[in-house]
Amino acid sequence: MRASNTVVFCAIDELIPIGGRPLTGFLEFLDSLAQLGIPCVWTTSRNRHQLDAAIRKLGHGQPFIAEGGSCAYLADTYFHLKLADTVRLGRFIAIPVAKRQPAAAETLEALAEETGITVVSLRSLSRRELVQNTGLPRNEAESIRQRDFDELFFFAGATQQDIDRFRQQAAQMKASVRPRDVLWSLAVNANLATCVRELRKLYDRALHKPAFAVGIGTASDEADLFVACDRAILLTDVADDAPTRRAKSGPAPRPLPLFHGDPWSQALEMIRNRGF
């Protein structure tokens, strides 16, 4: 499929704001990867509906992983391979990892009942309440709650101790509860590393050799994304000249300050020459 066997897995939530312009230099970085024949798989906590505008505007034709490691999505003709264990969601072929809705909605309701902690799901809100609680325009607010796998919600009057107890109880039910800005997400069996590995298997088959995976993300992506990659680039807010930073698992990620110098040219050079 491509001469290079490198595949980049990039967490985009802080690089492509909802309804905003991508971070300076990021589009040029994507174009340069495309010219080198290196696919860039997006990973995000957003759903496929939220991503649709960015996918069309930026011409993103590579697979993407959405809803915090719930599912990998790809176009029909991206891999000319026979795919097993896939479903169709909208215009995409999907490789589910998490349990599909209403599993998350039912689990959220059960947890609230068992713990006695009040939660409010986005799907239960009126359109007016949805806009007020998300701070998004009506169309964008409506698309945020059209979830295939996870359930977005907020706690009502809960203390930090309550939230900790809720998350511990969720873990016992194989559900992950993760912050999403001012909201929270609950998904059953979601696992970003598993999504990455599933796509890597497909790239291995398509390339006829093992794919070399490079993860790009912030510190919040270390535990789930970087562990499934061969090498990683850690995006930081400030200059960090400590290349010996220890990884939680696997090789140490290479720190890259986003707002100093020309970070995307540096990232491209690292990826092209595997200079980690």
N, C-alpha and C positions, 0 to 999 in steps of 0.2 A: 504494500500500500504506500509506503514511504521509504526513502533511503535511510533516514535517521530512525533509530529505535528509541529515542528519547520521547517521553510523554510528560507534559507539565500538568500538575493538578493545582489549580490556583483558587484560593478563597477570595471571593470578589466582593463580599458585602461592604467592606470598607474602601473598596477601590471604585465601585460603580454605585453611587448613592441612588436610592429610589427617586426617580423623577429628576435626577440631577446629572451633571456632567462627570464623566470618568476622571479619575485623578490624572493630573498632568503627566504625560509620557506613557501612560498605560496603553493607550490605543496604538501608539507607535511600537510599543513592545509586542503587542499581539500581532501587528502586521509583520514585524521582523521574524517572529516565530513561524508565521505562516510561510514566509519566503524561504525559511530554512526547512520547511516540511515537518515542523515539530508541532503536533497537536497540543492545544491547551484546553483541558477539561475544567470547567468552572465548578466550584463547590459553593453552596449557599444555604442559608437558612430559609430563604424565600421559596415560594411555590412556583410551579411552572407558569401560572397565570401572571404573576408579578414579573417574571423574567421575560415574558413574551416580547414586550416593547424593546428591551435592551438587545435581545437576540436578533430581532428584525433590523433594528437601527444599526447595530454594529456588525451585522452579517455573520454572527457566530454560528458556524455549522458543525462544531465539535459536540461531543456528548457533554452533559452537565449532571451534577449530583445536587438534588434539591431537598428541602425540608430537613436540613441538618443530618444528612446521612440516611434518609429514609428510602431513597430510590435513585437509580441512575437512569437517565433519559437519553435517547439518541434518535436521530432521524432514520427513516426506513432503510435507506440505501447506504448508510454510513459504513457498516461492516458487511461485506459480501460473504457472510457466513451464515450457517444454520444456527439459530439461537434457540436455546431451550429456556424454559422457566421465565418467559416474558409475557407481558400483557400490553394492550394498547390503551394509552391514556391521552386523549385528545389526538394531536397529530404526531405523537411520539411513540416509539417502542420503549417500554419501561422494564427495568430489572428491579423488582421490589425487594427490599431488605426488611423494612418495617412492616408491620401488619397494617392493611388498608383500613380506612375509615369504614364503619364507625367504631373500630376497636379503640382508638385513642379517646373519642368522646365518651364511650361507655366506661373506660378505665378512669377518666377524670371524674365522672359522676360517682363511681364507686369509691374512689379515694376520698372525695369530699364527704361522702356519707360515713365512711369508716373513721376518718380523722376528726370529723366535726368542724373542719375548716372550710369557710365559705369561699368559693371560687366562682368567677363569672366568665363564661366562654364568649368569644367574639361572635359566634354564630347565634347566640341568644339575644344579641343587641339589635335594636332598631337601627335604621340607617343613620338617623341623627345621632344616636348614642355612639355608634361605631365611629363616625367622624370625630366626635368630641373626644373619645378615648384613644384614638390612634394619632390624631393631629394631621391626618392625611386628607387630601381632596376626596370627594365622594367616590369617584371611579376607582382610585387607587385603594381606598379603604375597603371597598367591596371586594376587590380582587385578593386582598390579603387574607380573607377568611375562607376562600375556596380551596381548602386543603384536601390533598389526596391521602395523606397519612397522619400528619400530626394535628394536634388541637391547640389553638392559641387561646390564652385566657389570662386573667389577672386575679390576684388575691384581693379579697375585700376585708380590710381591717385585720389582716394577719400580722403577727409579730415575726421577727427573724427566727425565733425558736419554733414557731408554728410552721414556717416555710421549710426549715431544716427537717422537721418531723415529717412533713408531707413528702419531701424528696426521698427520705429514707424509706418510707412506706411504699413509695412508687417503685424504688429499686427492687424491693422484694417481689413486686409484680412484673418485673422485667420491663419497666417503663422508665424512660429518662425524662426528667423535668429540668429544662434549661432556660436561663434568662434570654430574652429577646428584646433588648432595649428596655422599654417600660413594661413589656408584656412577658409572658412565660409560654413555653412550648412543652407539650407532653406528647411523646411518641412511644409506641410499643415495639421494642426490638430494633429501633433505629441504630445504625452503626456506620459511621463515615468510613472507617478503615475497611469494612467489608465491602462497601460500594466501590472503593478504590481497587480493591483486590479483584472484584468481579470484572471491572473494566480492564484491568491489567491482563487478565486471562484472555480477553478478546483481542487486545493489542498483540499479545504473544502469538496468537494464532494467525492474526492478519499479517504480522511482520515476519513470521516464520523464524523468530528469535525472541529471547526474553526482552520485554520492554524495560527501559531504564527510567524509573519514575522520579520526578523532581517535584517536591511539594513547595508551595509558596503561600505564606500566611503569617498571621500575627501570633502572639504568645497563646491566645485562646485556641489556636488550631493545632498546637503541638501534640496534645495527647491523642487526638483522633486522626489527624491528617498525616502528620510527619511520620508517625509510627509505621504507616503503610507504604512509605516511599523510600527509595534508596538514598536520596540526599534531599536536603531541605534548605530553603532560604527564609530566614526569619525577618519579617518586616518590623522595624522598630520606629518609634517616634523621634528618638534622639540618636546622635552619633554613638556608636558602640564599637570600640576597637578591641573587643575581646573575642577573637575567633575561637578561643578554647572553651566557650560556653558549653556546659554539659547538657546533653540531651536527656530527656526523661526515658527514652528508649531509642536504641539505634544510634547512628552517627550524629555528632553534634551539628545542629543547624548553623548555617553561615549567616551571621547578623548583617542586615542591610538597612541603614537609616533611610527612611523614605523622603525626608525633607532636607537632605544634605547632598550636595554634588549632583550627580546624574545617576540615580539608583537603577533605573531601568536598563541603561546601557551596561551597567555593572552586572545586573542580573542576567542579561542576554549573554554577556561574555562568559559568565560562570557556567551557564547551561550549555552553550555551544562547545566550550572547551572542557567541560566537566571539571572546572577548577574550583572545587569545594574544599 
